[in-house]
Amino acid sequence: MPHVGTQIPADIANQMTDVAAHVDDTDWHLDRLYDFAKNMGASILMPTNSRYVIDLNRPPDDENLYPGVNTTGLLPTDTFDEEALYKEGYLPDDAEKARRRELYWEPYHQALAEELKRLKEKHGQVLLWEAHSIRSHIPRLFEGQLPDFNFGTSNDQSATEGLADELAAIAQQDDRYSAVANARFKGGYITRHYGQPADGIHAVQLELSQGTYMDEFRPYAYDEVRAQKLVLAISACLEHAMKRVAMLTGSVH
């Protein structure tokens, strides 16, 4: 859950605008929504700091993963609504980018890499589920309304072939939800970098429309009724993905 953090260290917050304090672009409440995964034996990695500090799902060289699309970078300088995050004269420079990369980005990815290695040594095959959520309308990033479930496997490069399409079909078995595979969101840096199906690591990104489980505007209230229904659909997808990956070793973990 690389974008679930909400904290901004004081030294950085002092350079930022009042807008930044709202951390509007957080993947809100995913820890609560995915609480059921603990009973499935999942390892869960969650940062404490906001993506405004550094985006853990961007490459360390800050390459745009969606060429031609206006999106945010490794150190975001504005929100999804293109509101400035920094006071005038305080935009981070290359030295600050390097500092934050070393202080925040590298430890997170070291922890993720070590956990994937541990699980692979134990089970042979690993499912890496990259959990995200986002507002259903963000003109900067996509046109119109976002589908409810957006599965990404980097066009079948980060997971066993066809898995994303299977998951989209399962999600749509509940006629309350729409779903797509490898459309606008194909997977971020984590999915693309760590997803190595030939080496036993299968990475899937799920970008959820926040309207499926919460209010999309401040104060971003969690909706228990909507969330309980959504959990049934997510857990069905996660169970299917686990079984598909486990079949590759002939056993279920």
C-alpha positions in Angstrom: 0.0 0.0 0.0 2.6 2.6 -1.1 0.3 5.6 -0.9 -1.5 5.0 2.3 0.8 7.2 4.5 -0.4 10.6 5.7 2.6 12.1 7.7 4.9 14.8 6.4 8.1 15.4 8.5 8.2 18.9 10.0 11.2 20.1 8.1 9.4 19.3 4.8 6.0 20.5 5.9 7.5 23.9 6.8 8.3 24.5 3.1 4.9 23.4 1.9 1.6 25.2 1.3 -1.6 24.8 3.3 -3.0 22.6 0.6 -0.3 20.0 1.2 -1.4 19.6 4.8 -4.7 18.0 3.6 -2.7 15.2 1.8 -5.7 15.0 -0.6 -4.1 12.4 -2.9 -3.7 9.7 -0.2 -5.0 6.2 -0.9 -7.4 6.6 2.0 -8.4 3.8 4.4 -6.8 1.0 2.5 -5.4 -0.4 5.7 -8.9 -0.7 7.0 -10.4 -2.0 3.8 -7.7 -4.7 3.5 -7.8 -5.7 7.1 -9.3 -9.1 6.0 -6.0 -10.0 4.3 -4.3 -10.5 7.6 -6.4 -13.6 8.1 -5.3 -14.9 4.7 -1.7 -14.8 5.9 -0.6 -11.8 3.9 2.5 -9.7 4.6 1.4 -6.1 4.6 3.9 -3.2 4.0 2.6 0.3 4.7 4.7 3.5 4.8 3.9 6.2 7.4 4.8 9.2 5.2 2.6 10.8 2.5 3.4 10.4 -1.2 3.9 14.2 -1.1 7.2 13.4 0.8 8.3 11.0 -1.9 6.4 8.7 -4.2 7.4 5.1 -3.5 5.7 3.9 -6.7 7.9 6.0 -9.0 11.3 4.9 -10.4 14.4 6.3 -8.6 15.4 8.1 -11.8 11.9 9.8 -11.9 11.2 8.4 -15.4 7.5 8.9 -16.4 5.9 5.5 -16.5 3.1 6.8 -18.8 4.9 8.8 -21.5 2.8 11.6 -22.9 0.4 11.6 -19.8 0.5 14.5 -17.4 1.1 12.8 -14.0 3.1 13.4 -10.8 6.7 12.5 -10.2 9.1 11.1 -7.6 8.9 14.3 -5.6 5.4 15.7 -6.4 5.4 19.5 -6.7 1.6 19.8 -7.2 -1.6 17.8 -6.4 -3.7 15.8 -8.9 -5.7 19.0 -9.2 -2.5 20.9 -10.1 -2.4 22.9 -6.9 1.1 23.9 -5.7 2.5 21.9 -2.8 5.4 24.2 -2.1 5.7 27.8 -1.1 7.4 30.1 -3.5 11.1 29.6 -3.5 11.0 26.2 -1.8 10.8 23.8 -4.6 13.0 20.8 -3.9 16.2 20.6 -6.0 18.3 17.6 -7.1 20.1 17.4 -3.8 16.9 17.3 -1.8 15.5 14.6 -4.2 18.6 12.5 -3.5 18.3 13.1 0.2 14.7 11.9 0.4 15.4 9.0 -1.9 18.1 7.8 0.4 16.1 8.5 3.6 12.6 7.2 2.6 12.5 5.5 -0.8 15.5 3.1 -0.5 14.5 1.7 3.0 11.0 1.0 1.8 12.2 -0.9 -1.3 14.8 -2.7 0.6 12.1 -4.0 3.0 9.9 -5.0 0.1 12.7 -6.8 -1.8 13.7 -8.7 1.4 10.1 -9.8 2.1 9.6 -11.0 -1.5 12.9 -13.0 -1.3 11.8 -14.6 2.0 8.4 -15.6 0.6 9.9 -16.9 -2.6 12.4 -19.1 -0.7 9.6 -20.4 1.5 6.9 -21.0 -1.2 8.5 -20.9 -4.6 5.8 -18.5 -6.0 4.8 -15.2 -4.6 1.8 -12.9 -5.3 2.6 -9.2 -4.9 -0.7 -7.3 -4.6 -0.1 -3.6 -5.1 -3.1 -1.9 -3.4 -4.2 1.6 -4.5 -7.3 3.8 -4.6 -8.1 7.1 -6.3 -10.9 9.6 -6.9 -13.2 8.5 -9.7 -12.9 11.9 -11.5 -9.4 13.4 -12.1 -9.3 15.2 -15.5 -5.5 15.5 -15.2 -5.0 11.8 -15.2 -7.9 10.3 -17.2 -11.1 11.3 -19.0 -14.5 10.8 -17.6 -15.3 8.4 -14.7 -12.8 5.7 -13.7 -14.1 2.1 -13.6 -14.5 0.7 -10.1 -11.7 -2.0 -10.4 -8.6 -1.2 -12.5 -6.3 -4.2 -12.6 -2.8 -3.8 -14.0 -0.1 -6.4 -14.8 1.9 -4.3 -17.3 0.1 -6.0 -20.2 0.8 -9.4 -18.8 4.5 -8.8 -18.2 4.4 -8.7 -14.4 2.2 -11.7 -13.7 1.1 -15.0 -15.2 -0.6 -14.5 -18.5 -4.3 -13.6 -18.5 -4.5 -13.0 -14.7 -5.6 -9.4 -14.9 -8.4 -10.3 -17.3 -9.6 -13.1 -15.1 -9.7 -10.7 -12.1 -11.7 -8.1 -14.0 -14.2 -10.8 -14.9 -14.5 -11.9 -11.3 -15.0 -8.4 -10.0 -17.8 -7.8 -12.5 -19.7 -10.9 -11.3 -21.1 -8.4 -8.8 -23.2 -6.2 -11.1 -22.6 -3.2 -8.8 -19.1 -2.9 -10.1 -17.3 -2.2 -13.4 -13.8 -3.5 -14.0 -11.0 -3.3 -16.6 -7.6 -4.9 -17.1 -4.5 -3.1 -18.3 -6.3 0.0 -19.3 -5.4 3.5 -17.9 -3.5 1.9 -14.9 -1.2 -0.8 -16.0 0.9 -0.9 -12.9 3.4 1.5 -11.4 7.0 1.1 -10.6 6.4 -1.6 -8.0 4.4 -3.8 -10.2 6.7 -3.4 -13.2 10.0 -3.7 -11.3 9.2 -6.6 -9.0 6.8 -8.5 -11.1 9.0 -11.3 -12.6 6.6 -14.2 -13.3 9.4 -16.3 -14.9 11.2 -16.0 -11.6 8.2 -16.8 -9.5 7.0 -13.3 -8.5 3.6 -12.3 -9.8 2.7 -8.6 -9.3 -0.8 -7.2 -9.7 -1.9 -3.6 -9.2 -5.5 -2.9 -8.2 -6.5 0.8 -8.5 -9.9 1.1 -6.8 -12.3 4.0 -7.4 -12.7 5.5 -4.0 -16.4 6.0 -4.5 -16.8 2.3 -4.0 -16.1 2.5 -0.3 -15.8 6.1 1.0 -16.6 9.7 0.4 -14.2 11.1 -2.2 -14.0 14.6 -0.7 -12.9 16.0 2.6 -13.1 14.7 5.3 -12.8 11.5 3.3 -15.2 9.5 5.5 -15.1 5.7 5.3 -18.5 4.1 4.4 -18.8 0.9 6.3 -21.8 -0.3 4.3 -20.2 0.2 0.9 -16.9 -1.1 2.2 -18.4 -4.4 3.4 -19.8 -5.1 0.0 -16.6 -4.2 -1.7 -14.5 -6.5 0.5 -16.4 -9.5 -0.7 -15.4 -8.6 -4.3 -11.8 -7.8 -3.5 -11.4 -11.0 -1.4 -12.8 -13.1 -4.2 -10.2 -11.6 -6.6 -7.4 -12.0 -4.1 -8.3 -15.6 -3.5 -8.4 -16.4 -7.2 -5.0 -14.7 -7.8 -3.5 -16.7 -4.9 -4.8 -20.0 -6.3 -3.6 -19.2 -9.8 -0.1 -18.4 -8.6 -0.1 -21.4 -6.2 -1.1 -23.8 -9.1 2.3 -23.0 -10.7 4.0 -24.9 -7.9 1.2 -27.5 -7.4 0.4 -26.3 -3.9 -1.6 -23.6 -2.2 0.0 -21.2 0.4 
